[in-house]
Amino acid sequence: MGGEARPAKTKKPREDPKLCELSAVLPTLITQKITRVVAGKDFTFAITEKGTAYSFGRNNYGQLALGSHEDCNEPMLIHFFEGNRVNDIVAGGAHAHAVLLDNEVYSWGSNERGQLGLSSLFEEVCDFAVPQQINAIIEMRIKKITTGFNHSMVLTRKYCGMLLTR
């Protein structure tokens, strides 16, 4: 054992074949800087740094917010939100909510259990393929919104952190 130190072996970084496959699957998003990805049951949302929202996956309840009930294998721009900055999206089993920059909250998808938080006038409607504004919380400043499989909850800044659920 002479006093010479051996240079440490360095491994060359390998290209991950799974990452290569992903970029091939999601060509729509290759040029976008994605800041948030949200998954529901069998559907996904992506939000860009500019607040543009995309969706893809299963769409049997209109949960992609594309105005139809057709499944979509590639990310599609959610045209409803064009001109508005989407700050956040949360997804449940087959429903979702979006919070816009101006604190407006929209919901869409399955409403079988009233999980969209819309007025009782919409209780008979089982699903919405186009986002609907949640009028009951317009004046409340939203701190956090979250979903479970068939329910949704909102934590507000106004009214000392009131927790609303459906």
C-alpha positions as CSV (number, residue, x, y, z in Angstrom):
1,M,0.0,0.0,0.0
2,G,1.9,3.0,-1.3
3,G,0.8,6.4,-0.3
4,E,-0.8,7.2,-3.6
5,A,-4.5,7.9,-3.6
6,R,-6.5,6.3,-6.4
7,P,-8.8,8.6,-8.3
8,A,-12.4,8.0,-7.5
9,K,-14.4,6.2,-10.1
10,T,-17.1,8.2,-11.6
11,K,-20.0,6.8,-13.4
12,K,-21.2,8.4,-16.6
13,P,-24.8,9.5,-16.3
14,R,-27.0,7.2,-18.3
15,E,-30.0,8.3,-20.2
16,D,-33.1,7.0,-18.4
17,P,-35.2,5.2,-21.1
18,K,-38.4,5.8,-19.1
19,L,-37.8,9.6,-19.4
20,C,-37.3,9.3,-23.1
21,E,-40.5,7.4,-23.4
22,L,-42.4,10.1,-21.4
23,S,-41.3,12.8,-23.7
24,A,-42.5,10.8,-26.6
25,V,-45.9,10.3,-25.0
26,L,-46.3,14.0,-24.1
27,P,-45.1,16.0,-27.1
28,T,-47.6,18.7,-26.4
29,L,-45.8,19.7,-23.2
30,I,-42.2,19.5,-24.4
31,T,-42.0,23.2,-25.1
32,Q,-43.8,24.2,-21.9
33,K,-42.3,24.7,-18.5
34,I,-44.6,22.7,-16.2
35,T,-44.8,23.9,-12.6
36,R,-47.5,21.6,-11.2
37,V,-48.9,18.2,-12.1
38,V,-52.0,16.9,-10.5
39,A,-53.5,13.4,-10.8
40,G,-57.1,12.2,-10.2
41,K,-58.3,8.7,-10.8
42,D,-57.2,8.0,-14.4
43,F,-56.8,11.6,-15.4
44,T,-54.1,14.3,-15.1
45,F,-53.6,18.1,-15.2
46,A,-50.5,20.1,-15.9
47,I,-50.1,23.8,-15.1
48,T,-47.4,25.9,-16.9
49,E,-45.4,28.7,-15.4
50,K,-47.7,31.1,-17.2
51,G,-50.8,29.6,-15.5
52,T,-52.0,27.7,-18.6
53,A,-53.8,24.4,-17.8
54,Y,-53.7,21.2,-19.8
55,S,-55.6,17.9,-19.1
56,F,-55.5,14.3,-20.4
57,G,-56.8,10.9,-19.5
58,R,-60.2,9.4,-18.8
59,N,-63.1,11.8,-19.2
60,N,-66.3,9.8,-18.6
61,Y,-67.7,12.6,-16.3
62,G,-66.2,15.5,-18.1
63,Q,-63.4,15.7,-15.6
64,L,-60.9,17.0,-18.2
65,A,-62.8,20.3,-18.5
66,L,-62.7,20.1,-22.3
67,G,-66.4,20.5,-22.9
68,S,-66.9,16.8,-23.9
69,H,-66.9,13.3,-22.4
70,E,-64.3,11.9,-24.7
71,D,-61.1,10.4,-23.3
72,C,-57.9,12.1,-24.3
73,N,-54.5,10.4,-24.5
74,E,-52.5,13.6,-25.1
75,P,-52.5,16.8,-23.0
76,M,-55.0,19.2,-24.3
77,L,-55.2,22.9,-23.5
78,I,-58.2,23.7,-21.3
79,H,-59.6,26.6,-23.5
80,F,-62.1,27.6,-20.8
81,F,-59.3,29.2,-18.8
82,E,-57.6,31.0,-21.7
83,G,-56.9,34.6,-20.7
84,N,-56.9,33.7,-17.0
85,R,-54.0,32.5,-14.9
86,V,-54.7,29.2,-13.2
87,N,-52.9,29.2,-9.8
88,D,-53.8,25.7,-8.7
89,I,-55.9,22.6,-9.7
90,V,-56.9,19.8,-7.3
91,A,-58.4,16.5,-8.5
92,G,-60.6,13.9,-6.8
93,G,-62.0,10.6,-8.1
94,A,-63.7,12.1,-11.2
95,H,-64.0,15.8,-10.3
96,A,-61.6,18.8,-10.1
97,H,-61.4,22.4,-8.9
98,A,-59.3,25.3,-10.2
99,V,-58.3,28.4,-8.3
100,L,-57.5,31.4,-10.6
101,L,-55.1,34.3,-9.9
102,D,-58.1,36.5,-8.9
103,N,-59.2,33.9,-6.3
104,E,-62.2,32.7,-8.4
105,V,-62.8,29.0,-7.9
106,Y,-64.3,26.7,-10.6
107,S,-65.3,23.1,-10.4
108,W,-66.2,20.4,-13.0
109,G,-66.6,16.7,-13.5
110,S,-68.7,14.3,-11.4
111,N,-71.3,15.9,-9.1
112,E,-73.0,12.7,-8.0
113,R,-72.6,13.6,-4.3
114,G,-72.6,17.3,-4.7
115,Q,-68.7,17.4,-4.5
116,L,-68.5,20.3,-7.0
117,G,-69.8,22.7,-4.3
118,L,-72.4,24.2,-6.7
119,S,-75.8,25.5,-5.5
120,S,-78.6,23.1,-4.8
121,L,-80.1,24.1,-8.2
122,F,-77.5,21.8,-9.7
123,E,-78.0,18.8,-7.4
124,E,-79.9,17.0,-10.2
125,V,-77.1,17.4,-12.7
126,C,-74.6,14.5,-12.3
127,D,-71.7,16.0,-14.2
128,F,-70.2,19.1,-15.9
129,A,-67.8,19.0,-18.8
130,V,-67.3,22.8,-18.6
131,P,-66.0,24.5,-15.4
132,Q,-68.6,26.1,-13.3
133,Q,-67.9,29.0,-10.9
134,I,-68.6,28.2,-7.2
135,N,-70.7,31.3,-6.3
136,A,-71.0,30.4,-2.6
137,I,-67.3,31.2,-2.0
138,I,-66.8,34.3,-4.2
139,E,-66.3,36.7,-1.3
140,M,-64.1,34.3,0.7
141,R,-60.3,34.4,0.3
142,I,-59.3,30.8,-0.4
143,K,-56.3,29.6,1.5
144,K,-56.4,26.0,0.4
145,I,-58.7,23.7,-1.6
146,T,-58.5,19.9,-1.6
147,T,-60.4,16.9,-2.7
148,G,-61.0,13.3,-1.7
149,F,-62.4,10.7,-4.0
150,N,-66.0,11.9,-3.7
151,H,-65.8,15.1,-1.7
152,S,-64.1,18.5,-1.6
153,M,-63.0,20.9,1.1
154,V,-62.1,24.6,1.2
155,L,-60.1,26.4,3.8
156,T,-60.6,30.2,3.8
157,R,-58.6,33.1,5.0
158,K,-61.7,35.1,5.7
159,Y,-63.8,34.1,8.7
160,C,-60.9,32.9,10.7
161,G,-60.0,29.9,8.6
162,M,-63.5,28.5,8.0
163,L,-63.5,25.0,6.7
164,L,-66.2,24.3,4.2
165,T,-67.0,20.8,2.9
166,R,-69.4,18.9,0.8
